[in-house]
Structures are given as C-alpha cells and as structure tokens.
Amino acid sequence: MIHTVVVKSGHVCDVVVASSLVGMYAKFNLFGSSVQVFDEMPERDVVSYNAVISCFYQCWEAGKALELLAISACSRLLGLERGKEIHRKYVKRGFESDEYVSSALVDMYGKCGYLEMAREVFEHMTGKSLVAWNSMIRGFVGRGDSKSCIELLSRMVIEGTRPSQTTLTSILMACSRSSGIQHGKFVHGYVITSFVDADDFMNCSLIDLYFKCGEVKVAETIFAKTQKVVVESWNVMISGYVSVGDLFKAIEVYDQMVSVGVKPDVVTFTSILSACSQLDLLEKGKRIHLSISESRLETDELLMGALLGMYSKCGDVKEASRIFKSIPKKDVVSWIVMISAYGSHGQPREAIHHFDEMQKVGVKPDGVTFLAILSACGHAGFIDEGIKFFSQMRSKHGIKPSIEHYSCLIDILGRAGRLLEAYDILQQESETRDNAELSSLHAACTGIIHWDAARKVKLKMKEVGLKKQPGCSWIEINEQVCHFFAEDRSHPQAENVNECLALLNGHIEATQ
C-alpha cells in the first residue's frame, strides 16, 4: 500500500524514498521486489546499493554482491581506469553475461562519460532489462544527446520493453538541456498516446522543456493540469518565468504558492530572489529573507549568494556587506557582486579596495570582475584608474578585452569629454561596434552638449537598426507589485495615473 502511494505521488523518483523502499523489501526478504525497485531508480545512492548487495549475499550469490559493490564504487567515484580494470577481470571470470553486472558496467561507463564502451557492453547483453536501457539512456542524458536518447527509446519499444516514468523523465531532461523541442514533443506525444500516467516529476520535466524552448503557453497548460502539491511543480514555473524574463509572473506564482500552503525550499528562494534583484524590489526581498530565516536556511551558501545579489542590486549596500562578511568561503562571484554594489551606489573607493583585497586573498579576477571595476570607475569619473585597470587586463592577467570592456572604457572617456580617444577606440576595434558602444558614445556626446556628434551617432544607430527598449517602471504597494510600460494603457487605473502625472508635470513646470 505504501509503495502504491509513493508511485502515485511521484516520489518514487526521489532517491531517498526509493532507497527506503529497497531497504524495506530487503528486510522482509522480498528480494525480487527489492531488486525491482532498485532497477527503477533514476539515481542510486550508497544506501540502495548496500541493500541490493545484501539481497544477493543472502541469496547465496556472494560473488555477484562483491562485483556490484566494486562497480558501484567506481560509478560513484568516477573511477574510469579502475572500472576498466575490474571489467577485464570480470570478462576472464565469465561474469560479463550476468545481467546485473553488465547493467552496472553500462551505468559506470555512462557516468564516467565513456559512452562508446557503455554502448559496447550494452550491445553484448543478450537480455536487456529495463535497468540496462535506463542506464544506457542516462549516459546520453549526461551528454545532453537527446537524439541518441530518442533512438534508444524507439528501439526499446520495438524490442518489447515498455519505458518507465523514469525512462521518459530522463529523456525529457536531455531534451531540455539541448533545447530539443521536436524530440521533447515526440516523448510528450508518446506519453499521451501510450496512456502513461505522468507523475509530478515528469510534468516538471515537460514544463521545464517548454519554457527552455520558449513555448510558455504549453508550459502553463501542463502546470494547470498538475496537482500542485509538490514544491518542484511550483519551482519549475517560477524559474521558468525568470528564465524568459517574465519576472512579475514569477512573483505572482510565488505568492500563489505561499497562499496555498506549499513550503518554499532553497530552489524556490533562489529563483524568486533573482526576480526581486532584477526588479529592485527591496521590501519584497526583505520579506523573503525573513521567510528564509524562519525556514532555517540561512546557512545555505547558494541562498546566501542569492541574498547578497538581491541586496546589492536593490541598493542596500550595508546589508549586502553584512551578508558578504558572513560567507565563510568567498568565491569570485561574491567579490564581483560586492564590487558592483559599491561601484553602482556611490562608493567607488570601496569597490577598488575590494578589487585589491580579493587578489590579496588569492582570488583571481576574471573578465566579469573587470567589467564591475571599470563600471565603478565610470560612475565615479575615475578616468586614470579606469584606463589603468583596462590595461592590466592583458598585461597582468592575460585577459582579452571583450565588447563590454571596450564599451566601459568608451563610457569612461566619454564622460570626461575625451571623445576623440573614445572615437578612435571605436574605429580601431571594428568588431566591437554594437548597440552598447554606440549608446555609450551617444550618451557621452549628449551629456556635454555635443549635439552634432550626438546626432551623427543617433543616425548611425538608426542606420544599423538599433532601437531603444520601451521604458518600464513599477512600484510596490501593500505587498503588491504594479508595473507600467511606455505607451501601455492596459492597467485598469491607467487613466487616473495619467491624469495624476499630468497634474504633477504641470505643477513642476509652474514652479520652475
């Protein structure tokens, strides 16, 4: 009964739950059921391997138990060379015809990325069990090769093996990684036509696939049909909306999730903090931080990084600094976030100090780090420092400047009125003439009233088809986010808002 509930709820794909089932059947001497659950597991941990090895041992198959133990160790440790050595010994001892040993070898070679050998072992198997098919497919999933996964799926059906939910979910993961929408639709079609009872995890894989391939409406339709009782279903929707840039929708789904009583986890908080960061929703971010504290997740390094990014982007540099200091192992990303925070919010000296400090503690700056420090110099008008850091990229760190780095340098020179130098750089680096650089030079020209030069750059932007993105603004009122776009009249209170803005504009003009 418990096993039935686990299968229907979709938790059979959870490695901890599945391992518990393997152990339960083994304790009741139901070795066949224990091995069957083990075969169906998408991922196997030490507990599950120990349980099934115990099954073989108690069935007087000690040799097979030892072989599985050795191969599973190589799989977990990605010990390819040791695995090859063990394989050679098995061939000499005649174990290569054993179904479980061969399946374990396929799994080991697949996890180690040696798919050619995994395929060879797989093809030599006389009777291919579901676990063997799943192991071979997982190998191609790891490589993101959805085409090979689909070929194996078609072949296993032809040869009379019905794919499990684990099989289909794994293939959908490969389709998501490679943005293989046609392959994903093939699997989705099989699920529908074969009357496969899709569990929550399969639905999550489908939603993730359609988001990554830009078919948001299809993802929304699938989500609408799910039970919405597991956090993973909500997580894939929130992260999906963030990935396609629909940040307001991501926040809306998060609020719905909380309102129906589903408890957010680390993945939820990380995704929604990203949305808050991009929208500068500080108050919303603070409330989420409180929820993180209440969930006792503040020690999670991934979440601490997300909180650091949120406070930095939203301008609360003091709180960002507090979180930064509390992170035990600061990677290059953490340093970049703090440098950007100080540079963007009027503390350029602190930005430079942190840039120097990170190198003192042994963290090497990368291209993104230099973008942060160059941007800080640009905001502060530190021309000489900016030029110095730009030159250090090649001379000291061996980093080739990208389009974005040249754009920052042009911006620094443009703000100082050194337009000829900026223009020379733009002409010399022909491959770097893009929207950002032309916009930087145009802004610099306009800022110091060089109207003729500004007009020429504006014409050049029009000539190459570059357009300004429509303006967007938003405000948080009573824990609700209201957003407005330029020329957009869709908001229910748009008329009242425009009347109010007209009155304010008239008042400003009258007082000047």
KAKATA-V869412 format. One line per field, one symbol per residue. burial: I if it has 24 or more other ideal C-beta (glycine too) atoms within 12 Angstrom, else O. Layout:
burial->???
//
This chain:
burial->OOIOOIIOOIIIIIIOIIIIIIIOIIOOOOIOOIIIIIIIIIIIIOIIIIIIIIIIOOOOOOOIIOIIIIIIOIIIOOOIOOIOOIIOOIOOOOIIOIIIIIIIIIIIIIIIOIIOIIIOIIOOIOOIIIIIIIIIIIIIIIIIIIOIIIOIIOOIOOOOIOIIIIIIIIIIIIIIIIOIIOIIOIIIOIIOOOOIOIIIIIIIIIIIIIIIIOIIOIIIOIIOOIOIOIIIIIIIIIIIIIIIOIIIIIIIIIIOIIOOOIOIIIIIIIIIIIIIIIIIIIOIIOIIIOIIOOOOIIOOOIIIIIIIIIIIIIOIIOIIIOIIOOIOOIIIIIIIIIIIIIIIIOIIOIIIOIIOOIIOOOOOIIIIIIIIIIIIIIIIOIIOIIIOIIOIIOOOOOOOIIIIIIIIIIIIIIIIOIIOIIIOIIOOOOOIIIOIIIIIIIIIIOOOOIOOIIOOIIOIIOOOOOOOOOOOOIOOOOOOIIIOOOOOOOOOOOOOOOOOOOOOOOOOOOOO
//
